[in-house]
Amino acid sequence: MDRKEIEEKVKNFLIEDIEVDEEKIVPDAKLKDDLGIDSLDFVDIVVLVNNKFGFKIKQEEMVGVDTFAKFCDYIQTKVN
């Protein structure tokens, strides 16, 4: 799966399932501060990533993953 596909899938579930405003989703957007993703949203994201990409997010691997671009980087390392 290429980077563009990953970004589109992540962007789509953030908009549709987490209800993030599309215009806020830019590469350097902070997940918590800019996109408003809280711990309850993150539980949903774990399930969505598992369903859409086929792996479980490990909390310890998410240290330092604080922007949309870094989150997509993380997913890319897991699926490729």
KOLVEX-537277 format. One record per residue (C-alpha): residue in three letters; x, y, z; chain; residue number from 1. Coordinates in nm, 3 decimals, padded with zeros to 5 digits. Layout:
! residues N
<pt><res>ALA</res><c1>X</c1><c2>Y</c2><c3>Z</c3><chain>A</chain><n>NUM</n></pt>
...
END
This chain:
! residues 80
<pt><res>MET</res><c1>00.000</c1><c2>00.000</c2><c3>00.000</c3><chain>A</chain><n>1</n></pt>
<pt><res>ASP</res><c1>00.146</c1><c2>00.335</c2><c3>-00.098</c3><chain>A</chain><n>2</n></pt>
<pt><res>ARG</res><c1>00.161</c1><c2>00.650</c2><c3>00.112</c3><chain>A</chain><n>3</n></pt>
<pt><res>LYS</res><c1>-00.121</c1><c2>00.824</c2><c3>-00.075</c3><chain>A</chain><n>4</n></pt>
<pt><res>GLU</res><c1>-00.358</c1><c2>00.531</c2><c3>-00.007</c3><chain>A</chain><n>5</n></pt>
<pt><res>ILE</res><c1>-00.266</c1><c2>00.529</c2><c3>00.362</c3><chain>A</chain><n>6</n></pt>
<pt><res>GLU</res><c1>-00.324</c1><c2>00.905</c2><c3>00.395</c3><chain>A</chain><n>7</n></pt>
<pt><res>GLU</res><c1>-00.662</c1><c2>00.879</c2><c3>00.219</c3><chain>A</chain><n>8</n></pt>
<pt><res>LYS</res><c1>-00.782</c1><c2>00.591</c2><c3>00.440</c3><chain>A</chain><n>9</n></pt>
<pt><res>VAL</res><c1>-00.670</c1><c2>00.767</c2><c3>00.758</c3><chain>A</chain><n>10</n></pt>
<pt><res>LYS</res><c1>-00.821</c1><c2>01.098</c2><c3>00.647</c3><chain>A</chain><n>11</n></pt>
<pt><res>ASN</res><c1>-01.150</c1><c2>00.928</c2><c3>00.557</c3><chain>A</chain><n>12</n></pt>
<pt><res>PHE</res><c1>-01.193</c1><c2>00.753</c2><c3>00.891</c3><chain>A</chain><n>13</n></pt>
<pt><res>LEU</res><c1>-01.093</c1><c2>01.067</c2><c3>01.081</c3><chain>A</chain><n>14</n></pt>
<pt><res>ILE</res><c1>-01.365</c1><c2>01.262</c2><c3>00.897</c3><chain>A</chain><n>15</n></pt>
<pt><res>GLU</res><c1>-01.637</c1><c2>00.995</c2><c3>00.894</c3><chain>A</chain><n>16</n></pt>
<pt><res>ASP</res><c1>-01.585</c1><c2>00.811</c2><c3>01.222</c3><chain>A</chain><n>17</n></pt>
<pt><res>ILE</res><c1>-01.405</c1><c2>01.057</c2><c3>01.451</c3><chain>A</chain><n>18</n></pt>
<pt><res>GLU</res><c1>-01.580</c1><c2>01.365</c2><c3>01.303</c3><chain>A</chain><n>19</n></pt>
<pt><res>VAL</res><c1>-01.269</c1><c2>01.575</c2><c3>01.243</c3><chain>A</chain><n>20</n></pt>
<pt><res>ASP</res><c1>-01.317</c1><c2>01.874</c2><c3>01.011</c3><chain>A</chain><n>21</n></pt>
<pt><res>GLU</res><c1>-01.155</c1><c2>01.793</c2><c3>00.677</c3><chain>A</chain><n>22</n></pt>
<pt><res>GLU</res><c1>-00.983</c1><c2>02.131</c2><c3>00.644</c3><chain>A</chain><n>23</n></pt>
<pt><res>LYS</res><c1>-00.797</c1><c2>02.071</c2><c3>00.972</c3><chain>A</chain><n>24</n></pt>
<pt><res>ILE</res><c1>-00.630</c1><c2>01.754</c2><c3>00.841</c3><chain>A</chain><n>25</n></pt>
<pt><res>VAL</res><c1>-00.290</c1><c2>01.868</c2><c3>00.715</c3><chain>A</chain><n>26</n></pt>
<pt><res>PRO</res><c1>00.045</c1><c2>01.688</c2><c3>00.751</c3><chain>A</chain><n>27</n></pt>
<pt><res>ASP</res><c1>00.169</c1><c2>01.890</c2><c3>01.050</c3><chain>A</chain><n>28</n></pt>
<pt><res>ALA</res><c1>-00.168</c1><c2>01.897</c2><c3>01.233</c3><chain>A</chain><n>29</n></pt>
<pt><res>LYS</res><c1>-00.125</c1><c2>01.786</c2><c3>01.594</c3><chain>A</chain><n>30</n></pt>
<pt><res>LEU</res><c1>-00.353</c1><c2>01.492</c2><c3>01.670</c3><chain>A</chain><n>31</n></pt>
<pt><res>LYS</res><c1>-00.464</c1><c2>01.622</c2><c3>02.009</c3><chain>A</chain><n>32</n></pt>
<pt><res>ASP</res><c1>-00.431</c1><c2>01.999</c2><c3>01.982</c3><chain>A</chain><n>33</n></pt>
<pt><res>ASP</res><c1>-00.533</c1><c2>02.062</c2><c3>01.620</c3><chain>A</chain><n>34</n></pt>
<pt><res>LEU</res><c1>-00.759</c1><c2>01.766</c2><c3>01.540</c3><chain>A</chain><n>35</n></pt>
<pt><res>GLY</res><c1>-00.911</c1><c2>01.735</c2><c3>01.888</c3><chain>A</chain><n>36</n></pt>
<pt><res>ILE</res><c1>-00.848</c1><c2>01.362</c2><c3>01.919</c3><chain>A</chain><n>37</n></pt>
<pt><res>ASP</res><c1>-00.887</c1><c2>01.255</c2><c3>02.282</c3><chain>A</chain><n>38</n></pt>
<pt><res>SER</res><c1>-00.831</c1><c2>00.923</c2><c3>02.459</c3><chain>A</chain><n>39</n></pt>
<pt><res>LEU</res><c1>-01.183</c1><c2>00.800</c2><c3>02.379</c3><chain>A</chain><n>40</n></pt>
<pt><res>ASP</res><c1>-01.132</c1><c2>00.879</c2><c3>02.010</c3><chain>A</chain><n>41</n></pt>
<pt><res>PHE</res><c1>-00.803</c1><c2>00.694</c2><c3>02.023</c3><chain>A</chain><n>42</n></pt>
<pt><res>VAL</res><c1>-00.980</c1><c2>00.377</c2><c3>02.138</c3><chain>A</chain><n>43</n></pt>
<pt><res>ASP</res><c1>-01.197</c1><c2>00.403</c2><c3>01.825</c3><chain>A</chain><n>44</n></pt>
<pt><res>ILE</res><c1>-00.890</c1><c2>00.471</c2><c3>01.610</c3><chain>A</chain><n>45</n></pt>
<pt><res>VAL</res><c1>-00.723</c1><c2>00.153</c2><c3>01.738</c3><chain>A</chain><n>46</n></pt>
<pt><res>VAL</res><c1>-01.026</c1><c2>-00.048</c2><c3>01.621</c3><chain>A</chain><n>47</n></pt>
<pt><res>LEU</res><c1>-01.045</c1><c2>00.137</c2><c3>01.287</c3><chain>A</chain><n>48</n></pt>
<pt><res>VAL</res><c1>-00.675</c1><c2>00.082</c2><c3>01.213</c3><chain>A</chain><n>49</n></pt>
<pt><res>ASN</res><c1>-00.710</c1><c2>-00.286</c2><c3>01.297</c3><chain>A</chain><n>50</n></pt>
<pt><res>ASN</res><c1>-01.011</c1><c2>-00.317</c2><c3>01.060</c3><chain>A</chain><n>51</n></pt>
<pt><res>LYS</res><c1>-00.868</c1><c2>-00.112</c2><c3>00.774</c3><chain>A</chain><n>52</n></pt>
<pt><res>PHE</res><c1>-00.498</c1><c2>-00.198</c2><c3>00.792</c3><chain>A</chain><n>53</n></pt>
<pt><res>GLY</res><c1>-00.492</c1><c2>-00.535</c2><c3>00.970</c3><chain>A</chain><n>54</n></pt>
<pt><res>PHE</res><c1>-00.271</c1><c2>-00.465</c2><c3>01.271</c3><chain>A</chain><n>55</n></pt>
<pt><res>LYS</res><c1>-00.313</c1><c2>-00.353</c2><c3>01.630</c3><chain>A</chain><n>56</n></pt>
<pt><res>ILE</res><c1>-00.161</c1><c2>-00.026</c2><c3>01.744</c3><chain>A</chain><n>57</n></pt>
<pt><res>LYS</res><c1>00.068</c1><c2>-00.071</c2><c3>02.043</c3><chain>A</chain><n>58</n></pt>
<pt><res>GLN</res><c1>00.062</c1><c2>00.220</c2><c3>02.283</c3><chain>A</chain><n>59</n></pt>
<pt><res>GLU</res><c1>00.438</c1><c2>00.207</c2><c3>02.344</c3><chain>A</chain><n>60</n></pt>
<pt><res>GLU</res><c1>00.500</c1><c2>00.246</c2><c3>01.969</c3><chain>A</chain><n>61</n></pt>
<pt><res>MET</res><c1>00.294</c1><c2>00.566</c2><c3>01.960</c3><chain>A</chain><n>62</n></pt>
<pt><res>VAL</res><c1>00.540</c1><c2>00.767</c2><c3>02.172</c3><chain>A</chain><n>63</n></pt>
<pt><res>GLY</res><c1>00.631</c1><c2>01.075</c2><c3>01.970</c3><chain>A</chain><n>64</n></pt>
<pt><res>VAL</res><c1>00.356</c1><c2>01.015</c2><c3>01.712</c3><chain>A</chain><n>65</n></pt>
<pt><res>ASP</res><c1>00.183</c1><c2>01.348</c2><c3>01.756</c3><chain>A</chain><n>66</n></pt>
<pt><res>THR</res><c1>00.096</c1><c2>01.470</c2><c3>01.405</c3><chain>A</chain><n>67</n></pt>
<pt><res>PHE</res><c1>-00.112</c1><c2>01.343</c2><c3>01.114</c3><chain>A</chain><n>68</n></pt>
<pt><res>ALA</res><c1>00.205</c1><c2>01.287</c2><c3>00.907</c3><chain>A</chain><n>69</n></pt>
<pt><res>LYS</res><c1>00.380</c1><c2>01.091</c2><c3>01.184</c3><chain>A</chain><n>70</n></pt>
<pt><res>PHE</res><c1>00.067</c1><c2>00.880</c2><c3>01.235</c3><chain>A</chain><n>71</n></pt>
<pt><res>CYS</res><c1>00.065</c1><c2>00.797</c2><c3>00.862</c3><chain>A</chain><n>72</n></pt>
<pt><res>ASP</res><c1>00.441</c1><c2>00.720</c2><c3>00.883</c3><chain>A</chain><n>73</n></pt>
<pt><res>TYR</res><c1>00.371</c1><c2>00.479</c2><c3>01.170</c3><chain>A</chain><n>74</n></pt>
<pt><res>ILE</res><c1>00.098</c1><c2>00.300</c2><c3>00.973</c3><chain>A</chain><n>75</n></pt>
<pt><res>GLN</res><c1>00.321</c1><c2>00.285</c2><c3>00.665</c3><chain>A</chain><n>76</n></pt>
<pt><res>THR</res><c1>00.598</c1><c2>00.109</c2><c3>00.860</c3><chain>A</chain><n>77</n></pt>
<pt><res>LYS</res><c1>00.345</c1><c2>-00.151</c2><c3>00.981</c3><chain>A</chain><n>78</n></pt>
<pt><res>VAL</res><c1>00.173</c1><c2>-00.230</c2><c3>00.650</c3><chain>A</chain><n>79</n></pt>
<pt><res>ASN</res><c1>00.482</c1><c2>-00.239</c2><c3>00.426</c3><chain>A</chain><n>80</n></pt>
END
